[in-house]
Amino acid sequence: MNKKMLKAPLFVVPILLGVISANRVAYAAKAKTTTTTVVLKARNSGDLTNRVLDVTDPNSPLYHQYLSTDQFKQNYGQSNATVNKFQKYFKKYHLSSKAINSNLVLTVTGTRSNLIKAFKAKNAKHRSYTYTKTSLPKSLSSQTLTVIGLQGPKGKTSGKFTTHVQPTDQKPNINQSATTFSKKYGAKKFTDRYNLTNMINNGADGSGQSVGLIALSSYRKPDVSRYLKQNGLSGDTSRIHNHYVYSSAAAMNKIYSRRVSTDRYIGQLEVSLDVEQSSSVAPKANIDVYIGDSVNDNITGNAALYTTFAKAINDNIDKQISTSFGAGTEGLKYVAGESGTTRQYNNAFNQLLKQAALQGISVFNAAGDHGPYDINSLSGKEQHDFPTGSPYVTDVGGTTLPYESVVSGKLINVQQERAWGDTYSLDGLELKAGMFAGGGGGFSTLNPLPGYQAGVSGVGTFRAIKLLSYKDGRFVLNHDPQMITGKRSGRNMPDVSANSDIRTGYATVATFTNKKGKNKTTWMVDGGTSFASPQIAAANADLNSKLSQPVGFWNPQIYRFAVQPDTPFNVLDSDKNNNNLYYTGQPGKLYNQATGLGTINFDKLYQKFDNQ
């Protein structure tokens, strides 16, 4: 998959409206060791799927009867004997291997040459790109779901990931009261809009809960303290805990205490805002940041994302997890440059997220910042990165709040909350780059329609407007866009939405080291579904702090709520001025691919969960 690098001074905030992709590359010769992830097949896989339905069905005796990680391992993980067979095999090639708690994920570490020998790795061609074929002895391959992150003899060790944050040079006014700041740029802007503020004031503040964040870069805690204080909250960051998946805390701190590369700059900005948003929306919750970065840049993005998720889910200390990072794309058959097919990667994520559901973990995912298009695919077709298409994750799309402003000499007047799809407040940079901003949404090509979406009006049908065409490697505006209607199969995305537009965005603060070795702390106003996902995860912690049991996997439950007369969702079904660059609302329908079920009234949602 091609990734577009952001070229900008590392100590100046770049002006860019669009998804930010990071491409971390280090040739194998520079790294002494690298790590590959092996995903094993779950035992009793049919029962695993059925039990996910049972734990989310209030009519089932297993409703909210969650498993510990050890119980999950006993029921669905591979045996210690099977894991020992893998480890004995890898040891013959001077590779170290470690099983993550459930015995379904193995990390295998060693020199790249020894990894290539152990997996019999070979380069292969598919169309215009190279991928890696692997082979294990039959006794092991029969228990293997996929191998993630191994690159062939002519490949290079690389880390590739996508973040869904849009940094700009807009700056918030920090010389105002904490309450005013929070309402305009911070936590109260979210909690007031979506009926959460009164609940927090009445004790639903995340007490006793922990929010997990999947991060492929690190950040600086003092920035979080600054942000919290600016919002009128305690700046004490002792409730924020870092968990390092690959490299040590000391090694990571050393990297991020000096001038960082462009990809780490964007990654640090992403993680900073994830921590800032979740810790302010759930002001009493613990925050666990799982950092899947490696000092030597010797882990591919696909492996890092999956393994970091696996670590968080298997630790099982957070009943709500959010990620604003993505990897890969559904549109390719193989993972370009490395091992495993995209279908295998998808299946591996589904298996892992089923484990989360059985453990009572709610998982939220930023659905993307280019509408249905993954700009990194460079194909112009509908594409979605992982884990967006999984039916076992709650995908969070984007909206635009009402605003009036003069942008690039034009008066923009958005009168009511709408799907985020910005082709109307354009500037020359965006037009030249061919990148347009909008909340992720559409249809999965790898995952069939999940049962919880079946029968919900609007699911499987769509209304769209052809605003963009893809020509010569970029998107261009259509001067006479046409309205399109139709039907499509597959998992519909997103599930819910919240404000993500940079024009109505939130404040972020981050400190970077410039080329002179001096730290520069910068406040900015950013956008992206990167904000909405950790905010909703934090809101879930607030709800859980007042409920007797964690709500667990949202989707089967919220789709039941959506068809009830007192729905907790505000549907955005208009087909006028309400699109995510392609999909619009469907008048009179409960579900719309531009915004899913719509925005959330958290007070009503709490009542729904509590009544169950």
N, C-alpha and C positions, 0 to 999 in steps of 0.2 A: 504494500500500500504506500503510495506516495504521500509524503507529508510536506506541508508548506512551512518553511522556516520563517520566523518573524525576525526581520533585520532591523535592529534599533539599538541606540546606546544603552548599555546595561544599567545606567544610573539615571536615565531619563524615562519618564513614563511614555510608552509608545501610543500613538493615536491610531486606533484600529477598531473598526466595527466589524465583528465577525468572530467565528470560532478560532481559538488559538491552538495551534498544533505544535508540539515539541518533538524534535527529532534528535535524540541523543545517540551519538555514534562514537565508538572507540574501536579501533581495529584490534583483532585478537592478540596481535603481538604485544599490545600495550597492557593487556590484562593477564596476570599469571593464571587465574582460575576464572571459571564462569559457572553459572548454576542453571540447570534445566529442571523443569517440573514435570513429574509423571503423575497422571491422574488415573487412579484405579477404579474399576467398575464396582458399584455398590452391590452388595448382596440383597436379595429380596426387593429388586427394583420396582416391581409391580405394587407390592405392599407399601413401598416408600411413597409412591405417587398417591395411592388411595388414602394414606394416613394424613397427607397434607390437606386433602379435602375434609377429612374427619375433624381435624383440630380447628378448622375454621367454620364448621357447621354447628350452629347452636342446637340442632336437633340430634346431634351425635353424642353418644356417651363419652367420646374422646375429645369433645369440644374443650379447647384450651388446656388439654392435658399434655403439657410440653415435656420434652425429653431433655435430660442433661447430655453433654457431649459424650460421656461414658456410656449412657444408655443408647444413644444413637450409634455409637461404635459397636456395641453388643448386638444390635439389631440389623445394622446395615453396613458397617465397616468390614474391611477384609481382616482376616485372622492374623495374629502375630506371626504364625508360621508362614503365611503367604508373604508378608512383608519381609520376613527374614530371608526368603528365597531371593527376592529382589536385591536386598542388601548384600547378600553373599555373592551374587552375580556381579554387582557393580564393584565390589571390593577387589575382584580379580583384575579389574582395569584401573586400580588405584584411585577409585572414586569414593568419596564419602557420601552417604545418603542418610536422610532423616525423615521419619514419618511424622506428619502433623496429626494431632490427637485422634481423629476419627479413623485413621489407617486408610484413608482414601486419597491422600496427597503425599507424594514423596518429592523432596528436593534432592537433587543429585549434583554434587559439586566436584570439580576437578579441572584439569587442563582441558582445553578444547580438543586437543588431539586425542586424549583418552576418551572423552565423551563421544567423539566421532567413531572411535573403534568400538566402544561398548554398544552403541546404537546402530552400528553398521550404516552410518549416515552417508547418503549420496545426494548430489545435486540433481535436480530434475527441472524440466522446463514446462511451463503451462502458459500458452499464449506468449505474452511479452515479458513475463517475469519468471524468476527462478524460485523454487521452493525446495525443501529438504525432505527426502524419504528416509524413514527410519525402520529398523527391524530389530526385534528382540526374539530370543528363543520362544518357541511355541508355548511352553509352560508359563511364561511370563506374559506374552502378548495376549493370551486368552483372558487375562485378568486386567488388561490395560485399556483404558478408555481413550487416552490420547497422550502424546508427548508434546509439551509446550516449551518453546523458546530455544530449541536446538537449531543451530545453523550449520550448513554443510561445509565441506572442505574449502570451497571457494567463497564462502560467505564471510561476513564480518559480524562481530558481536555488536549489537545495537539495541538501544532502548527507544521505543516509539510509543507515544501516547498522545491523547487528545485531552485538552482541558476545555471546559465550557464557561470560560470567563472572558469578558470583553473589556480590557483596560483602555482608558482614554486619558486625555490631559484635563478633563473636567475636575474641578476641585470643590469640595464642600466648604461651607463656612464653619470653621471650628470655633469662632469667637462669638458664640451664642450660648444660651443656657442648655444644660444637658437635656431637658425635656423638649425644647424646640429642636435641637439637633436630632434627637432620637425619632421625633415625629417626621422630620423631613428627610433624614438620611439613614436612620438606624432601626433598632429593634421595634420601636413603637409604630413605625410606618407599616411594618408587617403585621404586628399583633393587633393594632387598631383596625386595620383594613379587614382582617379575616376573623374578627370576633374572638380574640384570644386574650386581650389585655385584662378584662375583668376576671377571667379564670386565674391568670397569673397572680393578680392582686389578692385573690381569695385562696391562695395556697397551691394552685396547680402550676408550680414553678420549676418542676424537674427534680425536686428533692428526692433523694434515694435512687435516682436513675442515672444512667450513663449513656452518652451518645458516642458511637464509634464513627470515625471518619477514615475513609480509605484514601491515602495520600501517597503519591509517587514522587513527592519532593518534600523538603523540610521547610521550616519557617522560624521566626524569632518570637519567643514568648513575650518580650517587652512590648511588641507591637499589639498583641492581644490585650495586654494590660492598658495600653493607651486607649484602645478602642472602647473597652468596657467603661473606663472612667469618663470618656467623652459622652457616653450614653447614660451617665449618672449611676453606674453600677460599680460594685467593688472591683478594684483592679487586681485582687488577689488571684494569681494563676495556679495556686497549689492544687486546684481541682482538675487541672489539665495535665494529662499524662501522655508521654510519648512511648510508643512501642516500635522498636526498630527490627524490621524483618530480615534485612541482609547485613548492613554495616552497623557498627557500634554507635552509641550516642556521641562519644568523643570524636570519632571519625567524621560523623555527619556535621557536628558543630564546627569542626575545623573547616570543612568545605564551605559551609554557609556563613562563616564569619569573615570571608574575604569576597572579592569580586567573583560573581558566578557567571556561568555561561548563559546564553540566551534562553535555552530551554529550562534551566533551573530558575532563572529570573521569573518566567511565566509560571512555572510550577510553584515557586515560593509564593507568588501573588495569589495563586489559587488556594493553596493550603491556608494562607493567612486569612483570607476571607471566609473559608469554610469554618475555621475555628472561631473567628470573630462572630459570625452569624449564629452558629449553634450555641455558643456560650452566652450570648446576649438574649436570645429568644427563650432559652431554658436557663435562667440565671442561677439556679441552684444545682444544676445537674453536673456530674463529672463529664469530662470530655476525654475520650481516648483516641489519640491520633496514631494510626498505624502507617508507618513511613516505609514504603517499599522502594527506597532509593538505594543505590549502591555506589560507594566511593569510586570504584573503578569503571562505572558505567557498563558493567559486564552482564546485565540482565536485560532481556528484551522486554518491551512494554507489555506484551501479551502475558508473559510469564510473571512479571512483577505485579500486574493488576490482579491476576487470578490468585497468586500465592498470598498476596497481602489480604485479599478477601478471605481466603481460606484460614489464615492466621486469626483474623478478627472473629470469624464465625466459630472457629473451634475453641478460642478462648472463652467465648460465651459469657462475656461480662457486660455486653451492651445489648439492650433489647431494642435498640434502634440504630441502624447503620446507614450512612449516606456516602455516596461517591459522586464527585463532579469530574472524575477522570474516566476516559474511555479508551478502548484499544480495538484495533482491527476494524473490519467492516463486513456486513453480511453479503455485500455484492461480489466478493472474490471467492473463488472455490477453495483456494489455498491461502495460507498466511504467507505473503510474499517474503522470501528470503529465509523462512524458518520452517520448523516441523509442524505437522498437524493441519488438518483441513479446518475451514471455518465452521463447518457443521459439527465437527468433533469439539471444537472450542465452545460452541454454543451448547452442546450437550453437556459438556463438563460444567459450564456455568449453571445450567438448569439443575444438575445434580447437587451442586454446592448450595444453591439457593433453596432447594427443597430441604436440605439440612437446616438452614436458617429458619425456615417456616416451622419445622418440627420442634425447634428449640425456642419458639416464641419470639423470634427476632423479626422486626419490621425493617425491610431494606428499601431505601429510596435512591433513585438514580436520576441525575440530570439528563434530560432527554435530548439535549442538543440545542445549538444556537443558529442553525441554518435551515429551519423548517424541516422538510423531509430529506434534505440533501446533506450528505457528508462531503464537505468540500474537499476532504483529503482523498476521496476516491478519484477525483478528476474525471468523472464520467458524465456528470450532469444528470444521472439517474437517481431515483430514490434509494437511499442507503442509510443504514443506521449502525453506529458502532456498538460494541459490546460493553455492558450487558443489556443495552436498551431493549432489544427484542425479546428478552426472556419473559415468559408469562409469570415468573415467580418473583419479579421485582416490581415495585411501584414506580412507574415512570412519571417524572414531573416535568410538565411543559411550561411554556412562558406566556405571560400576558403583558399588556401595556396599560398603565393606569391613566385616567383622564389627565390631560395637561394641555397647556397652551404656551407656545414658545415660537420665537423666530429662529429658524434653523437654516443656515446657508441662504439667508435673504428671503426665506419663505415663512409665512405664518402657518404654523401647524396647530390644529385644534382637535384634540381627541376628546370627545364629549363623554364617553363612558368606557369602562374597562372592556378591552377587546383582546383577541388573540394577538400575540406578538408576531408581526410580520412587517418589517419596515422597508418599504420601497418608496416611501413618501417624504422622508426627511434625509435625503441623500446629499452627500458632498462629493467633490471631485475625486478624492482618494478612493472612496468606496466604488464609485462608478468605474474607475480605472482598474481597480483590483478585481472587479467582478464578484465581490462578496457581499451578500445581503443578510441582514440579521432577522431571525425568526425562531420561535420556539419549536423544538423537535416534535414530530408527529407523523403518523402514516401507518404503514402496514409492514409486518415482518415477513420476510421471504423464507425464513428457516423454522418459524414456530407456528403451528396451526392455531386456529381460534380457540382460546381457552373456554372451558365451560362457563365460567363466571361472566363472560361477556355475551354469551349466546342469548338471544331474545331481547337484548337491550336495544331500544330503538336508536337507529343511527349507526350501530355497529355493522360493519360489512358493506354499508353503503357510504357514498361520499358525495360531497359537492366541492368543486375546486375551481380556481381561476388561474389561467395560464399567464402568470405575471412575468415569468422569466423564460428565456431560451438559453441553451448552452451552446456557445460557438467559440471555436478556436481556443479551447481550454479555459473559458470563463463564462460566467452568467451575464446576460444582457437583458435589459428591460424590453418587454413587448409593448409596442405603442397602442395596440388594439387587442388587449387580453380577452380571451373567450372564457365563458363559464362552461364547466364540464360536470357531468354527473355520471355515476356508475356504481358498480359493485366490485369488491375485491375480497379475497380470502386472506386468512392469516391473522395473527395476533394484532389487534388495533392498539395504537399508541398515540398520545400518552394516556395516563389514567386520571391525573388531576393537573391543575396548573396554578401558578401564582406569578406575581409581578417579576419580570426578568428584563424588561427593556432598559437599555442604558439611559434612555431619555428620562425615565422615571426611576432610576436605579438607586443604589445604596452606597454608602461610604465604605472605603477600605483604607487601611493604613499598613504600610510595609516599609521596612528598612533594608536598603541594599548598600553594598560597598562599591564606590566608584573606582575608576582606574588609578586614582591617586591614593587609594587605600583609605579613604575617608567614608564614614557612614552617612547616608542621606536618607532621612525618614520622609516619606511622601504620603500625603493624603490624596485620595482620588475618589471620583464617583464612577462606579463600574456597573455592568449589567451582566446578564447571562443566567441560564438555568442553574448555574453554579450557586447562585444565591438561594433560589427557591428550594432546592433539594435539602441542604442542611437546615434551612429554616423549618421545613415541614418535619424533618427528623427530630429537631429540637421541640417542635410543637407536640409531636408524638410522645416525647419524654414528659412534657407537661401533663398530657392526658394520663399517661401511665402512672404518674406520681399521685393521682387521685383515684385510680382504679385498683380493684383488688387483684387483678391479674393483667399481665401485659396483653395488649390487643393482638400482637403477633402479625402474621401476614395479612396485609390490608385487603388485597384485591377481591377475594370472594365475598368479603363482608361489605365493602363499600359499594360494590355493584348491586348488592341486595338493597342497601339503603337508598340507592339512587332511584329505584323504581317505586319507592314508597311515597305516599302523598306529602309527608313532611320531610322531604329530602334535605340533607345538610349541604347540598351542592348548589351553587349558583351557575346555571347553565348559560353558556355563551353560544347561542345557536343562530345568530344572525348571519346571513350570507352577504351582508353589506359592511364594508370597512372592518372586516373581522376575519383575517386569514393569517396563516403561518408561512407565507410566501407561495403557498399552493392551496392547501386545504382551507376551506371556509367553514362557517357554521352550517348546519342543516336545520332550517326553520321547523320548530316543533319537535325536534329530536332531542333525546336525553344525552346522547353521546355525539361528539364532534371531534374529528381527528386533529383539528387545530388546537383544542384545549382539553380533550377527554371529557370527563364528567363535569368539568368546570372548576371554579374556585371553591374554596372550603369555608363554611361557617363552622369554626372549631367548637363553639359552644353547642351547636346542634349535633355535631359529630360526637362530642363527648357523651351527650345524652343517649345517642344511639348505642355506643359501645357499652355504656353503663347499664342500659335497659336489657342488653343481652345477658 
